[in-house]
Amino acid sequence: MSYFFTSESVSEGHPDKVADQISDALIDHFMAFDPQSKVACETMVTTGLVVLAGEVNSNAYLDVQQIARDTITKIGYTKSEYQFDAKSCAVISAIHEQSDDINRGVDRGNPMDQGAGDQGMMFGYATTETENYMPLALDLSHSLLIELADLRRDTKEIPYLRPDAKAQVTIQYSDDNIPERIEAIVLSTQHDDFDSSDEVMLAKIKSDVLSILIPRVKAKLSANLQALFGDDIKYHINPTGKFVIGGPHGDSGLTGRKIIVDTYGGKGAHGGGAFSGKDPSKVDRSAAYATRHIAKNLVAAGVCNEVLVQVSYAIGVVEPMGLFVDTYGTAKVDMTDGEIAKKVSEIFDMRPYAVETRLKLRNPIYSETAAYGHMGRTPEKKTITFKNGANEKSIEVETFTWEKLDYVDQVKKAFIL
C-alpha cells in the first residue's frame, strides 16, 4: 500500500524567517570583525518593531540597529503599506554580555579542549531521493519559494507579489519508499491589493502560479523528478483567499521557530535546538552541521541509501556522550548500525573545536543559511564585504562546507567499498 509524506517551507519574508535572518546577520558581523565572538542572539519582529535580545562576548562593537534595517531591506520590506518597513520600524536592542558561567566551560587554554556550549542531542540525515541527498518533499517546497522570490524581484512577470509566502508538497511513495508522484502542492503568497473582485484576484494568482512558477521550477529538475508532476496534482493556491496583510504585520516572528523547515522537513529527527543567532561554539548549530556532513558522505560513499546520525553532548565536556547511526535497513555493508557508528567515530572527530575547524565555522557564512534551509545547499567560495559604521571588511569564505563530499574517499576506504 502506497503512503504519503508532506513537508513545508516558508519564504524569506515569513516573519519567523525575518527574525532568523536578522539574528544571523548579527552573527556574521560579529564573526567578520571578531572571529572569536561568542554570541546567542534572538530577534522578535511585529508591526513596526524589531526587538533584539541575547548574550555576546566579543571585541567587536556593532551598529545592530543598522544591520537589522539592512537585512529587512534585502528581504524586501521597503514599503510603508506593509506596516513593517526597514526605514521606519523601531529597532530596540537588549543585547548584553554573555555569562561567565557558560563561557568558562567553553574557553580553554588548548583550543582542542574546548567544551560543548550546551548539552543536547543533534541529528543529521541524508537520502538518495534527490541529487543533493535531501528529502524530496522539502527540496521541492524550498524550490517553489526560491523561484517565487526570484519572480518577486523580477517584477515583469508577477508584479504584485509581496515577501511573505509558504509552500507545502505531498509526495506519494511506493511500499519500498520510492517517490511515485506528487499528490498535492499548497502555496500561499502575500500579494498587493487588487482593484478587481476577490474571485478575479484569486483566479489571476492561481493562473500565474500554474503557468509561470510551476514550469520554472520543473525546468530546473532532473527528468525523473519532472515526471512526478502529473496532471492529477491537487493544487491549493492561497486557499484562504485574500493575503494582503502578511509578514511581521500579519504575525509576529521569532528566531528559531522554523527548525523543521531549516533541516529535513520532518524526515529523520531533530534534537530541538534552533540554529540561527548562535555562534559555532553552540553545538546545537555546529554539531547539526557535522552530523549532516557525516550522513551525506556515508550515503554518497555507498554505505547505505538512507541514514540518520545522532550525536550528544554535555555542557563544558569535550568528548561527545555518544554517536548513534540508523540506516533504516538500507546498509550495503555487512555491519550492524552499531558497528557502522563505531567506524564513523574513528573517521570524524566530533569534539567541538575539531568540528569548528573541519567545517570552517568561525567565518561569516550564516546569513545565507537563514532562509530556504541550512541543509542541501551548494557550497561556494566567495568574497563578502561587511560594513559596520565607517568600518568595512572584505572576507573570502566558503559557504555550506557541511554539504561537501570531501570525506567520501575516506569513508570508502574505511568501509572497504
HUNOR-V949487 format. One record per residue. N is the residue number from 1. RES is the residue in one small letter. SS is DSSP state (H for helix, E for strand, L for the rest). D_CENTER is the distance of its C-alpha to the mean C-alpha in whole Angstrom. Layout:
{{N;RES;SS;D_CENTER} {N;RES;SS;D_CENTER}}
This chain:
{{1;m;L;33} {2;s;L;29} {3;y;E;27} {4;f;E;24} {5;f;E;20} {6;t;E;17} {7;s;E;14} {8;e;E;12} {9;s;E;10} {10;v;E;10} {11;s;L;11} {12;e;L;11} {13;g;L;14} {14;h;L;13} {15;p;H;15} {16;d;H;12} {17;k;H;10} {18;v;H;13} {19;a;H;13} {20;d;H;10} {21;q;H;10} {22;i;H;14} {23;s;H;13} {24;d;H;11} {25;a;H;14} {26;l;H;16} {27;i;H;15} {28;d;H;15} {29;h;H;19} {30;f;H;20} {31;m;H;19} {32;a;H;21} {33;f;H;24} {34;d;L;24} {35;p;L;22} {36;q;L;23} {37;s;L;22} {38;k;E;21} {39;v;E;19} {40;a;E;17} {41;c;E;17} {42;e;E;16} {43;t;E;16} {44;m;E;18} {45;v;E;19} {46;t;E;22} {47;t;L;25} {48;g;L;26} {49;l;E;24} {50;v;E;21} {51;v;E;22} {52;l;E;20} {53;a;E;21} {54;g;E;21} {55;e;E;22} {56;v;E;23} {57;n;E;25} {58;s;L;25} {59;n;L;28} {60;a;L;26} {61;y;L;27} {62;l;L;25} {63;d;L;25} {64;v;H;22} {65;q;H;24} {66;q;H;24} {67;i;H;20} {68;a;H;19} {69;r;H;21} {70;d;H;20} {71;t;H;17} {72;i;H;18} {73;t;H;20} {74;k;H;17} {75;i;H;16} {76;g;L;19} {77;y;L;21} {78;t;L;24} {79;k;L;27} {80;s;H;29} {81;e;H;29} {82;y;H;25} {83;q;L;26} {84;f;L;23} {85;d;L;24} {86;a;L;23} {87;k;L;27} {88;s;L;28} {89;c;L;26} {90;a;E;27} {91;v;E;25} {92;i;E;26} {93;s;E;25} {94;a;E;25} {95;i;E;24} {96;h;E;26} {97;e;E;27} {98;q;L;25} {99;s;L;28} {100;d;H;30} {101;d;H;30} {102;i;H;26} {103;n;H;26} {104;r;H;30} {105;g;H;28} {106;v;H;25} {107;d;L;27} {108;r;L;30} {109;g;L;33} {110;n;L;32} {111;p;H;28} {112;m;H;28} {113;d;H;29} {114;q;L;26} {115;g;L;25} {116;a;E;22} {117;g;L;21} {118;d;L;21} {119;q;L;22} {120;g;E;19} {121;m;E;18} {122;m;E;15} {123;f;E;14} {124;g;E;13} {125;y;E;14} {126;a;E;15} {127;t;E;17} {128;t;L;20} {129;e;L;19} {130;t;L;17} {131;e;L;18} {132;n;L;14} {133;y;L;15} {134;m;L;12} {135;p;L;14} {136;l;H;15} {137;a;H;15} {138;l;H;11} {139;d;H;11} {140;l;H;14} {141;s;H;13} {142;h;H;10} {143;s;H;13} {144;l;H;15} {145;l;H;13} {146;i;H;13} {147;e;H;16} {148;l;H;17} {149;a;H;16} {150;d;H;18} {151;l;H;21} {152;r;H;21} {153;r;H;21} {154;d;L;24} {155;t;L;26} {156;k;L;29} {157;e;L;28} {158;i;L;26} {159;p;L;27} {160;y;L;27} {161;l;E;23} {162;r;E;21} {163;p;E;18} {164;d;E;17} {165;a;E;16} {166;k;E;15} {167;a;E;15} {168;q;E;16} {169;v;E;17} {170;t;E;20} {171;i;E;21} {172;q;E;24} {173;y;E;25} {174;s;L;28} {175;d;L;30} {176;d;L;28} {177;n;L;25} {178;i;L;25} {179;p;E;23} {180;e;E;26} {181;r;E;25} {182;i;E;23} {183;e;E;25} {184;a;E;23} {185;i;E;21} {186;v;E;20} {187;l;E;19} {188;s;E;20} {189;t;E;20} {190;q;E;21} {191;h;E;24} {192;d;L;27} {193;d;L;31} {194;f;L;33} {195;d;L;37} {196;s;L;37} {197;s;L;37} {198;d;H;34} {199;e;H;35} {200;v;H;35} {201;m;H;32} {202;l;H;30} {203;a;H;32} {204;k;H;31} {205;i;H;27} {206;k;H;27} {207;s;H;30} {208;d;H;27} {209;v;H;24} {210;l;H;26} {211;s;H;28} {212;i;H;26} {213;l;H;22} {214;i;H;22} {215;p;H;25} {216;r;H;22} {217;v;H;19} {218;k;H;22} {219;a;H;23} {220;k;L;20} {221;l;L;20} {222;s;L;23} {223;a;H;26} {224;n;H;25} {225;l;H;22} {226;q;H;24} {227;a;L;27} {228;l;L;25} {229;f;L;25} {230;g;L;29} {231;d;L;31} {232;d;L;31} {233;i;L;27} {234;k;E;27} {235;y;E;25} {236;h;E;25} {237;i;E;24} {238;n;L;24} {239;p;L;26} {240;t;L;27} {241;g;L;28} {242;k;L;28} {243;f;L;25} {244;v;L;26} {245;i;L;25} {246;g;L;21} {247;g;H;19} {248;p;H;20} {249;h;H;23} {250;g;H;23} {251;d;L;20} {252;s;L;20} {253;g;E;16} {254;l;E;15} {255;t;L;12} {256;g;L;10} {257;r;L;12} {258;k;L;9} {259;i;H;8} {260;i;H;9} {261;v;H;7} {262;d;H;3} {263;t;L;6} {264;y;L;9} {265;g;L;10} {266;g;L;13} {267;k;L;14} {268;g;L;15} {269;a;L;15} {270;h;L;13} {271;g;L;15} {272;g;L;14} {273;g;L;13} {274;a;L;10} {275;f;L;8} {276;s;L;9} {277;g;L;12} {278;k;E;13} {279;d;L;15} {280;p;L;15} {281;s;L;18} {282;k;L;16} {283;v;H;16} {284;d;H;13} {285;r;H;11} {286;s;H;13} {287;a;H;14} {288;a;H;11} {289;y;H;10} {290;a;H;14} {291;t;H;15} {292;r;H;12} {293;h;H;14} {294;i;H;17} {295;a;H;17} {296;k;H;16} {297;n;H;19} {298;l;H;21} {299;v;H;21} {300;a;H;21} {301;a;H;24} {302;g;L;26} {303;v;L;26} {304;c;E;24} {305;n;L;23} {306;e;E;20} {307;v;E;19} {308;l;E;18} {309;v;E;18} {310;q;E;18} {311;v;E;19} {312;s;E;21} {313;y;E;22} {314;a;L;25} {315;i;E;24} {316;g;L;26} {317;v;L;27} {318;v;L;26} {319;e;L;26} {320;p;L;24} {321;m;L;26} {322;g;E;25} {323;l;E;23} {324;f;E;23} {325;v;E;22} {326;d;E;23} {327;t;L;23} {328;y;L;24} {329;g;L;28} {330;t;L;26} {331;a;E;28} {332;k;L;30} {333;v;L;31} {334;d;L;34} {335;m;L;32} {336;t;L;31} {337;d;H;28} {338;g;H;29} {339;e;H;31} {340;i;H;28} {341;a;H;26} {342;k;H;29} {343;k;H;28} {344;v;H;25} {345;s;H;26} {346;e;H;28} {347;i;H;26} {348;f;L;23} {349;d;L;24} {350;m;L;21} {351;r;L;23} {352;p;H;21} {353;y;H;22} {354;a;H;22} {355;v;H;19} {356;e;H;18} {357;t;H;21} {358;r;H;20} {359;l;L;16} {360;k;L;17} {361;l;L;15} {362;r;L;18} {363;n;L;17} {364;p;L;15} {365;i;L;12} {366;y;L;10} {367;s;H;10} {368;e;H;8} {369;t;H;5} {370;a;H;5} {371;a;L;6} {372;y;L;5} {373;g;L;3} {374;h;L;3} {375;m;L;6} {376;g;L;9} {377;r;L;9} {378;t;L;12} {379;p;L;14} {380;e;E;16} {381;k;E;19} {382;k;E;19} {383;t;E;21} {384;i;E;19} {385;t;E;22} {386;f;E;22} {387;k;E;24} {388;n;E;25} {389;g;L;29} {390;a;L;31} {391;n;E;29} {392;e;E;27} {393;k;E;25} {394;s;E;24} {395;i;E;22} {396;e;E;22} {397;v;E;18} {398;e;E;16} {399;t;E;13} {400;f;L;10} {401;t;H;14} {402;w;H;12} {403;e;H;12} {404;k;L;16} {405;l;L;19} {406;d;L;21} {407;y;L;22} {408;v;H;23} {409;d;H;27} {410;q;H;27} {411;v;H;26} {412;k;H;29} {413;k;H;31} {414;a;H;31} {415;f;L;31} {416;i;L;33} {417;l;L;32}}
